[in-house]
Amino acid sequence: MPANDITTWREQWLMPLKRLNRFRLWLWETPPVYEIRGRCFQIKERLCGYPELHRAFRERTGYELSLHHPCTFHHKITVLKIRRSPRIFVRAVDKIFAKELALEWAHQHGFRLYVARTLAVTKDVSEIRWHELPQRFLIKATHRSGANLFVDQSQAFDLDALRVQSRAWLQYPYGVYKHEWAYWPVPRRLLIEELIEPVDGEELVDYKFHMSRGRCLMIQVNQGLRSGKRTIAILHPSWQLQPVKWVYPQPEVIPQRPDTFYEMLEMASAFSREFPYLRVDLYSVKQVMSGVMVSRVMFGEFTFFPGSGSESVDPFAFDLAIGKEIKL
């Protein structure tokens, strides 16, 4: 058989196989099949002793996971992650319900807490009325961690790319292969809310209170998110900087303690009293009210599994010391 005929014959046979393979890959990533795969993955992991969880933990932290005798901070967060999540977890990780929950708890304890104003909630990107929104705002996926987009309509931005990204968020449940099952039942929607901006022009500082049953373990201060020069400072509840690198480098200057610090600490303590672990994210925002500059406490979010329980921390001794303070 001539060489040209052999090539043609091969192409005739291979083309349907290639098409079948492309269809298989497409089907494998469709949302319904993705959810079935996720459920099967969950069952397999539990029956086999969480081999993939152990592998991912070791790869990210550099040490072995212990589920039966947890001792480090990340051991215990991972144990909490794979436990059956109570309904309050599901409510608290939903970006919309979390704001309502925070205001409800603040009212019960007599705190003055503010939240960013909700501008729109939708399941379909095409329903967003861009012309009715302010120049600057945030888009968040209600069911995911880290799914945030800052939009400034006064500057050129790729609207098509934004739509593609938003639709991709809504297609799939979050945390399936991270074992973060509390996120699975959260309704998938887009939350559009006002941008929290201090009137003094300073960049917004994120204060994250790591709490265990009402007791503050440490305070994490995140800076430089919008500027791109991200730093994380880890501080003792007495506001003493700890010699710890937590994912990002430490800032060159110790962050200034906010005016509302003790109010924020009381809030975090009250909100976390019934939980073995809860991270309460708050902002101290300076705004003008009745011609006077005041600092208001604003809510960020609740987190039960920071970094999915496997972030890089140096030194290891700090990871171990904080872990001892968590009462499961």
FIDRENGU-431253 format. One record per residue (C-alpha): x, y, z; residue number from 1; residue in three letters. Coordinates in nm, 4 decimals, padded with zeros to 6 digits, always signed. Example, Ala and Ser with C-alpha at 12.3 -4.5 7.8 and 13.67 -1.06 7.14 Angstrom:
// FIDRENGU-431253
> x,y,z,k,r
> +01.2300,-00.4500,+00.7800,1,ALA
> +01.3670,-00.1060,+00.7140,2,SER
//
This chain:
// FIDRENGU-431253
> x,y,z,k,r
> +00.0000,+00.0000,+00.0000,1,MET
> +00.1439,+00.3430,-00.0958,2,PRO
> +00.2580,+00.5702,+00.1872,3,ALA
> -00.0037,+00.8343,+00.1017,4,ASN
> -00.2805,+00.5760,+00.1233,5,ASP
> -00.1528,+00.4561,+00.4631,6,ILE
> -00.1515,+00.8157,+00.5944,7,THR
> -00.5051,+00.8744,+00.4676,8,THR
> -00.6239,+00.5467,+00.6194,9,TRP
> -00.4717,+00.6381,+00.9578,10,ARG
> -00.6330,+00.9824,+00.9517,11,GLU
> -00.9726,+00.8301,+00.8721,12,GLN
> -00.9484,+00.6043,+01.1759,13,TRP
> -00.7829,+00.8514,+01.4112,14,LEU
> -01.0163,+01.1448,+01.3462,15,MET
> -01.3249,+00.9807,+01.5059,16,PRO
> -01.1098,+00.8695,+01.8017,17,LEU
> -00.9836,+01.2251,+01.8522,18,LYS
> -01.3390,+01.3584,+01.8382,19,ARG
> -01.4497,+01.0953,+02.0881,20,LEU
> -01.1657,+01.1915,+02.3209,21,ASN
> -01.2516,+01.5622,+02.2952,22,ARG
> -01.6133,+01.4778,+02.3786,23,PHE
> -01.4968,+01.2708,+02.6764,24,ARG
> -01.2863,+01.5588,+02.8078,25,LEU
> -01.5741,+01.8032,+02.7604,26,TRP
> -01.8204,+01.5718,+02.9337,27,LEU
> -01.5745,+01.5139,+03.2197,28,TRP
> -01.5733,+01.8869,+03.3024,29,GLU
> -01.9462,+01.9585,+03.2639,30,THR
> -02.1083,+02.0751,+03.5905,31,PRO
> -02.3343,+01.7665,+03.6411,32,PRO
> -02.0487,+01.5198,+03.5874,33,VAL
> -01.8177,+01.7383,+03.7981,34,TYR
> -02.0602,+01.7114,+04.0902,35,GLU
> -02.0892,+01.3334,+04.0512,36,ILE
> -01.7092,+01.3080,+04.0425,37,ARG
> -01.6918,+01.5206,+04.3550,38,GLY
> -01.9304,+01.2958,+04.5455,39,ARG
> -01.7380,+00.9864,+04.4376,40,CYS
> -01.4127,+01.1533,+04.5411,41,PHE
> -01.5577,+01.2331,+04.8830,42,GLN
> -01.6703,+00.8738,+04.9407,43,ILE
> -01.3418,+00.7266,+04.8160,44,LYS
> -01.1346,+00.9548,+05.0389,45,GLU
> -01.3329,+00.8642,+05.3495,46,ARG
> -01.3209,+00.4922,+05.2812,47,LEU
> -00.9474,+00.4931,+05.2052,48,CYS
> -00.8324,+00.7154,+05.4933,49,GLY
> -00.7975,+01.0428,+05.2977,50,TYR
> -00.4865,+00.9608,+05.0880,51,PRO
> -00.5224,+01.2658,+04.8618,52,GLU
> -00.5726,+01.4948,+05.1611,53,LEU
> -00.2544,+01.3601,+05.3214,54,HIS
> -00.0587,+01.4058,+04.9984,55,ARG
> -00.1796,+01.7655,+04.9418,56,ALA
> -00.1165,+01.8602,+05.3047,57,PHE
> +00.2403,+01.7276,+05.2977,58,ARG
> +00.3075,+01.9020,+04.9673,59,GLU
> +00.1843,+02.2427,+05.0904,60,ARG
> +00.3109,+02.2466,+05.4488,61,THR
> +00.6235,+02.0303,+05.4300,62,GLY
> +00.5216,+01.7985,+05.7133,63,TYR
> +00.2874,+01.5043,+05.7666,64,GLU
> -00.0831,+01.5324,+05.8450,65,LEU
> -00.2161,+01.3690,+06.1613,66,SER
> -00.5937,+01.3314,+06.1783,67,LEU
> -00.6049,+01.1060,+06.4853,68,HIS
> -00.3605,+01.3056,+06.6994,69,HIS
> -00.3725,+01.6617,+06.5658,70,PRO
> -00.1333,+01.9035,+06.7328,71,CYS
> -00.0515,+02.1910,+06.4956,72,THR
> -00.2822,+02.4742,+06.3879,73,PHE
> -00.3137,+02.3264,+06.0399,74,HIS
> -00.3724,+01.9737,+06.1714,75,HIS
> -00.6723,+02.0958,+06.3681,76,LYS
> -00.8147,+02.3135,+06.0903,77,ILE
> -00.7979,+02.0096,+05.8606,78,THR
> -00.9754,+01.7914,+06.1187,79,VAL
> -01.2537,+02.0508,+06.1426,80,LEU
> -01.2688,+02.0664,+05.7629,81,LYS
> -01.3542,+01.6986,+05.7164,82,ILE
> -01.6059,+01.6806,+05.9993,83,ARG
> -01.9732,+01.7016,+05.9129,84,ARG
> -02.0403,+02.0744,+05.8937,85,SER
> -02.3319,+02.2095,+06.1006,86,PRO
> -02.5834,+02.4278,+05.9166,87,ARG
> -02.4466,+02.7409,+06.0804,88,ILE
> -02.1175,+02.6812,+05.8929,89,PHE
> -02.3023,+02.6798,+05.5603,90,VAL
> -02.4811,+03.0007,+05.6495,91,ARG
> -02.1655,+03.1699,+05.7734,92,ALA
> -01.9563,+03.0994,+05.4616,93,VAL
> -02.2275,+03.2298,+05.2267,94,ASP
> -02.1167,+03.5858,+05.1428,95,LYS
> -02.4752,+03.7177,+05.1553,96,ILE
> -02.6029,+03.5380,+05.4654,97,PHE
> -02.2737,+03.6052,+05.6467,98,ALA
> -02.3473,+03.9777,+05.6476,99,LYS
> -02.6959,+03.9171,+05.7855,100,GLU
> -02.5570,+03.6772,+06.0457,101,LEU
> -02.2881,+03.9237,+06.1558,102,ALA
> -02.5442,+04.2028,+06.1970,103,LEU
> -02.7747,+03.9659,+06.3866,104,GLU
> -02.4983,+03.8645,+06.6278,105,TRP
> -02.3823,+04.2251,+06.6687,106,ALA
> -02.7369,+04.3327,+06.7578,107,HIS
> -02.7679,+04.0499,+07.0120,108,GLN
> -02.4479,+04.1612,+07.1879,109,HIS
> -02.5049,+04.5350,+07.1581,110,GLY
> -02.2249,+04.6111,+06.9117,111,PHE
> -02.2261,+04.8742,+06.6374,112,ARG
> -02.1238,+04.6872,+06.3254,113,LEU
> -02.1596,+04.7991,+05.9651,114,TYR
> -02.1510,+04.6035,+05.6396,115,VAL
> -02.0848,+04.7013,+05.2795,116,ALA
> -02.4074,+04.7927,+05.1010,117,ARG
> -02.5414,+04.5239,+04.8668,118,THR
> -02.5981,+04.6673,+04.5183,119,LEU
> -02.7236,+04.3553,+04.3407,120,ALA
> -02.7534,+03.9777,+04.3670,121,VAL
> -02.7926,+03.7660,+04.0557,122,THR
> -02.7486,+03.4155,+03.9138,123,LYS
> -02.7015,+03.5421,+03.5582,124,ASP
> -02.4241,+03.7798,+03.4520,125,VAL
> -02.6370,+03.9088,+03.1617,126,SER
> -02.8890,+04.0499,+03.4127,127,GLU
> -02.6361,+04.2928,+03.5629,128,ILE
> -02.7295,+04.6542,+03.4831,129,ARG
> -02.3832,+04.8020,+03.4618,130,TRP
> -02.5056,+05.1575,+03.3991,131,HIS
> -02.6934,+05.1571,+03.7323,132,GLU
> -02.3836,+05.0646,+03.9328,133,LEU
> -02.1331,+05.3157,+04.0757,134,PRO
> -01.7962,+05.3654,+03.9115,135,GLN
> -01.6152,+05.1425,+04.1616,136,ARG
> -01.7539,+04.8238,+04.3173,137,PHE
> -01.6796,+04.4609,+04.3993,138,LEU
> -01.8172,+04.1419,+04.2458,139,ILE
> -01.8041,+03.8312,+04.4643,140,LYS
> -01.9161,+03.4725,+04.4211,141,ALA
> -02.1322,+03.3960,+04.7247,142,THR
> -02.0231,+03.0315,+04.7455,143,HIS
> -01.6461,+03.0587,+04.6999,144,ARG
> -01.3382,+03.1764,+04.8841,145,SER
> -01.1095,+03.4213,+04.7069,146,GLY
> -01.3505,+03.4811,+04.4158,147,ALA
> -01.3517,+03.8620,+04.4123,148,ASN
> -01.3201,+04.1123,+04.1296,149,LEU
> -01.2602,+04.4844,+04.1740,150,PHE
> -01.4253,+04.6885,+03.8971,151,VAL
> -01.3522,+05.0508,+03.8149,152,ASP
> -01.5819,+05.1642,+03.5339,153,GLN
> -01.3952,+05.4948,+03.4982,154,SER
> -01.1077,+05.2967,+03.3493,155,GLN
> -01.1032,+05.0562,+03.0574,156,ALA
> -01.1694,+04.6963,+03.1568,157,PHE
> -01.2465,+04.3785,+02.9660,158,ASP
> -01.6195,+04.3233,+03.0168,159,LEU
> -01.6197,+04.0004,+02.8147,160,ASP
> -01.3416,+03.8523,+03.0295,161,ALA
> -01.5309,+03.9571,+03.3419,162,LEU
> -01.8443,+03.7803,+03.2177,163,ARG
> -01.6482,+03.4650,+03.1354,164,VAL
> -01.4851,+03.4666,+03.4796,165,GLN
> -01.8167,+03.5237,+03.6590,166,SER
> -01.9921,+03.2447,+03.4686,167,ARG
> -01.7043,+03.0085,+03.5447,168,ALA
> -01.7489,+03.0803,+03.9163,169,TRP
> -02.1178,+02.9970,+03.9016,170,LEU
> -02.0784,+02.6693,+03.7139,171,GLN
> -01.9114,+02.4669,+03.9877,172,TYR
> -01.9363,+02.4124,+04.3636,173,PRO
> -01.6325,+02.5245,+04.5588,174,TYR
> -01.3896,+02.3255,+04.7701,175,GLY
> -01.4764,+01.9823,+04.6286,176,VAL
> -01.1192,+01.8572,+04.6007,177,TYR
> -01.0060,+02.0536,+04.9076,178,LYS
> -01.2549,+01.8647,+05.1291,179,HIS
> -01.4286,+02.1920,+05.2229,180,GLU
> -01.7768,+02.0427,+05.2207,181,TRP
> -01.9372,+02.3362,+05.4064,182,ALA
> -01.9272,+02.5318,+05.0786,183,TYR
> -02.1054,+02.2658,+04.8702,184,TRP
> -02.4694,+02.3538,+04.9661,185,PRO
> -02.4210,+02.7321,+04.9409,186,VAL
> -02.6404,+02.8789,+04.6615,187,PRO
> -02.4254,+02.9928,+04.3697,188,ARG
> -02.4858,+03.3616,+04.3041,189,ARG
> -02.2987,+03.6800,+04.2305,190,LEU
> -02.2951,+03.9488,+04.4971,191,LEU
> -02.2241,+04.3036,+04.3849,192,ILE
> -02.1501,+04.5385,+04.6716,193,GLU
> -02.0112,+04.8821,+04.7384,194,GLU
> -01.6384,+04.9266,+04.7730,195,LEU
> -01.5260,+05.0061,+05.1273,196,ILE
> -01.2952,+05.3062,+05.0961,197,GLU
> -01.1583,+05.5110,+05.3880,198,PRO
> -01.2063,+05.8852,+05.3387,199,VAL
> -00.8451,+05.9555,+05.4377,200,ASP
> -00.7295,+05.7923,+05.1129,201,GLY
> -00.5351,+05.5182,+05.2885,202,GLU
> -00.5475,+05.1640,+05.1551,203,GLU
> -00.7933,+04.9392,+05.3350,204,LEU
> -00.6323,+04.7192,+05.6021,205,VAL
> -00.7811,+04.3754,+05.6728,206,ASP
> -00.7766,+04.2656,+06.0392,207,TYR
> -00.8291,+03.8914,+06.0784,208,LYS
> -00.8969,+03.7669,+06.4308,209,PHE
> -00.8171,+03.3963,+06.4733,210,HIS
> -01.0431,+03.2800,+06.7567,211,MET
> -01.1115,+02.9609,+06.9512,212,SER
> -01.4172,+02.9483,+07.1771,213,ARG
> -01.4056,+03.3218,+07.2450,214,GLY
> -01.0287,+03.3388,+07.2959,215,ARG
> -00.8006,+03.5230,+07.0555,216,CYS
> -00.5153,+03.3054,+06.9260,217,LEU
> -00.3521,+03.5672,+06.7057,218,MET
> -00.4292,+03.8680,+06.4880,219,ILE
> -00.3403,+03.8649,+06.1205,220,GLN
> -00.3063,+04.2027,+05.9487,221,VAL
> -00.3183,+04.1935,+05.5688,222,ASN
> -00.2016,+04.4949,+05.3695,223,GLN
> -00.1306,+04.5807,+05.0070,224,GLY
> -00.4039,+04.3764,+04.8370,225,LEU
> -00.4911,+04.6419,+04.5791,226,ARG
> -00.1404,+04.7807,+04.5370,227,SER
> -00.0018,+04.4318,+04.4756,228,GLY
> +00.2620,+04.4674,+04.7502,229,LYS
> +00.1026,+04.2176,+04.9850,230,ARG
> +00.2267,+04.1687,+05.3386,231,THR
> +00.0993,+03.9755,+05.6389,232,ILE
> +00.1814,+04.0651,+05.9971,233,ALA
> +00.1068,+03.8137,+06.2725,234,ILE
> +00.0519,+03.9772,+06.6099,235,LEU
> -00.0129,+03.8601,+06.9641,236,HIS
> -00.3499,+03.9805,+07.1063,237,PRO
> -00.1427,+04.2363,+07.3027,238,SER
> -00.0365,+04.3765,+06.9608,239,TRP
> +00.3198,+04.2477,+06.9706,240,GLN
> +00.4593,+04.1497,+06.6321,241,LEU
> +00.5532,+03.7816,+06.6085,242,GLN
> +00.8599,+03.6683,+06.4068,243,PRO
> +00.6450,+03.4661,+06.1680,244,VAL
> +00.6163,+03.4486,+05.7902,245,LYS
> +00.2628,+03.3425,+05.6971,246,TRP
> +00.2505,+03.2940,+05.3174,247,VAL
> +00.3493,+03.6569,+05.2425,248,TYR
> +00.6456,+03.8516,+05.3843,249,PRO
> +00.6171,+04.0658,+05.6946,250,GLN
> +00.5771,+04.4426,+05.6534,251,PRO
> +00.8821,+04.6591,+05.7172,252,GLU
> +00.6876,+04.8622,+05.9743,253,VAL
> +00.4596,+04.7191,+06.2446,254,ILE
> +00.0969,+04.8005,+06.1540,255,PRO
> -00.0619,+05.0677,+06.3668,256,GLN
> -00.3233,+04.9450,+06.6120,257,ARG
> -00.6628,+05.0802,+06.4977,258,PRO
> -00.8739,+05.3095,+06.7172,259,ASP
> -01.1473,+05.0479,+06.7275,260,THR
> -00.9169,+04.7588,+06.8175,261,PHE
> -01.0697,+04.6662,+07.1539,262,TYR
> -01.4215,+04.6904,+07.0116,263,GLU
> -01.3202,+04.4590,+06.7273,264,MET
> -01.1593,+04.2144,+06.9704,265,LEU
> -01.4770,+04.2049,+07.1830,266,GLU
> -01.6872,+04.1388,+06.8737,267,MET
> -01.4641,+03.8554,+06.7568,268,ALA
> -01.4728,+03.7042,+07.1056,269,SER
> -01.8535,+03.7194,+07.1261,270,ALA
> -01.9036,+03.5808,+06.7732,271,PHE
> -01.6653,+03.2854,+06.8227,272,SER
> -01.7697,+03.1698,+07.1693,273,ARG
> -01.9437,+02.8525,+07.0472,274,GLU
> -01.6864,+02.7509,+06.7855,275,PHE
> -01.3634,+02.5521,+06.8275,276,PRO
> -01.2204,+02.7811,+06.5604,277,TYR
> -01.3482,+03.0852,+06.3728,278,LEU
> -01.1643,+03.3613,+06.1909,279,ARG
> -01.3497,+03.6912,+06.2034,280,VAL
> -01.2402,+03.9457,+05.9408,281,ASP
> -01.3088,+04.3099,+06.0246,282,LEU
> -01.2141,+04.6565,+05.8996,283,TYR
> -01.1649,+04.9802,+06.0900,284,SER
> -01.2801,+05.2475,+05.8465,285,VAL
> -01.2516,+05.6224,+05.8956,286,LYS
> -01.5555,+05.8083,+05.7638,287,GLN
> -01.7056,+06.1546,+05.8086,288,VAL
> -02.0317,+06.1681,+06.0044,289,MET
> -02.1959,+06.5029,+06.0875,290,SER
> -01.8749,+06.6803,+05.9956,291,GLY
> -01.6656,+06.4701,+06.2337,292,VAL
> -01.4119,+06.2017,+06.1388,293,MET
> -01.5013,+05.8760,+06.3138,294,VAL
> -01.3791,+05.5170,+06.2929,295,SER
> -01.6401,+05.2498,+06.2261,296,ARG
> -01.6057,+04.8736,+06.2474,297,VAL
> -01.7096,+04.7038,+05.9251,298,MET
> -01.7565,+04.3333,+05.8637,299,PHE
> -01.5481,+04.1375,+05.6147,300,GLY
> -01.6250,+03.7653,+05.6345,301,GLU
> -01.6230,+03.4520,+05.8478,302,PHE
> -01.3719,+03.1761,+05.7760,303,THR
> -01.3562,+02.8292,+05.9299,304,PHE
> -01.0793,+02.6815,+05.7117,305,PHE
> -00.8147,+02.9500,+05.6379,306,PRO
> -00.5875,+02.8467,+05.3535,307,GLY
> -00.7802,+02.5170,+05.3437,308,SER
> -00.5831,+02.4182,+05.6538,309,GLY
> -00.2487,+02.3865,+05.4770,310,SER
> -00.0693,+02.7173,+05.4353,311,GLU
> +00.3029,+02.7771,+05.4590,312,SER
> +00.4109,+02.8987,+05.8054,313,VAL
> +00.7642,+02.9672,+05.9228,314,ASP
> +00.8704,+02.8741,+06.1880,315,PRO
> +00.7004,+02.5414,+06.2466,316,PHE
> +00.7157,+02.6047,+06.6240,317,ALA
> +00.4564,+02.8821,+06.5852,318,PHE
> +00.2213,+02.6499,+06.3940,319,ASP
> +00.2575,+02.4016,+06.6805,320,LEU
> +00.2119,+02.6627,+06.9558,321,ALA
> -00.1101,+02.8044,+06.8051,322,ILE
> -00.2411,+02.4523,+06.7462,323,GLY
> -00.2117,+02.3737,+07.1165,324,LYS
> -00.4462,+02.6648,+07.1924,325,GLU
> -00.7330,+02.5312,+06.9772,326,ILE
> -00.9779,+02.3251,+07.1814,327,LYS
> -01.1532,+02.0850,+06.9484,328,LEU
//
